[in-house]
Amino acid sequence: MTSVILENKQTVYLDQPYGHEHLLVRPGEFRTTVLLSPINRRIQVYKYEATDFAAFTTALRELADLNDYGKIWVKAPVGDQETLAAAGFSREAVFPGYFDGTDAVSMAIFTRSDRLERATEVEEDGILKDALSGRIPTQPRTLPGEYSTSLFADADAEELAALYDEVFPTYPYPITDPAYLKETAASHVIYRLIRNAEGKLVAAASAETNPELKNSEMTDFAALSSERGKGLAQVLLPMLERDATAKFGIQSFYTIARALSFGMLRTFHNCGYELTGTLVNNCNIAGKFETMHVLARK
């Protein structure tokens, strides 16, 4: 296992592909928990307290350079926006009500110029315009006849992992690992499944909740290619919202959708979500870095 020792004598492991949480402390200046993500080549700031934002930013840049990462990003309280901007962050998106009713801003630093390059930007802009231009349906989508839906149980883990493995060449998190699905389902993630008339798992999605902050990311949408075009995501989304509200009292919902995915952007538009920003080259989700759009509603 490859590791490095930082100035504060804490070890960071570099060969855990989905990330390693690290506590970085400089007494009197800042304290932060970050996720180092080799697969996404980025640092995600989970929590921070800072009195010296310049020192805080410098330490993050040094850590990014050490690992040759191209992006640092944080969901910060909206009240910190100007201070973070002065320290070198730029605003990418808003997450309404993220902090138990208070908005969060997604802010980023790009430490490599090539991480800002968007070879498919024109295509992405066209997809977004088309996806958000349609009229929102007045009636919710329903399951096709003889299809059924259920919440995840441990017995579904192998089949769900296989579905995700078939749909996603790469993904920011290990959802192709049955153990990971069981672990997250037991804590804070709600997975909902759809089976066809023969009982085969054909589609799934999840609500990755934060019970403390009362928010949820609606994510992990997947359907077999033979099932696309049936509106299954539009069936799953409102069901998961109700599941998350009933179980954890969730008040705000958002998604981070691929800029090249017309279907997912249209799905969230049709369910009343609104565009709140764009995360440039944010994660490795289909074999390469992809730009993501944030859509949200409260």
Secondary structure, 3 states (H helix, E strand, C coil): CCEEECCCCCEEECCCCCCEEEEEEECCCEEEEEEEECCCCEEEEEEEEECCHHHHHHHHHHHHHHHCCCEEEEEEEHHHHHHHHHCCCEEEEEEEEEECCEEEEEEEEECCHHHHCCCCHHHHHHHHHHHCCCCCCCCCCCCCCCCEEEECCHHHHHHHHHHHHHHCCCCCCCCCCHHHHHHHHCCCEEEEEEECCCCCEEEEEEEEEECCCCEEEEEEEEECHHHCCCCHHHHHHHHHHHHHHHHHCCCEEEEEEECCCHHHHHHHHHCCCEEEEEEEEEEECCCCEEEEEEEEEC
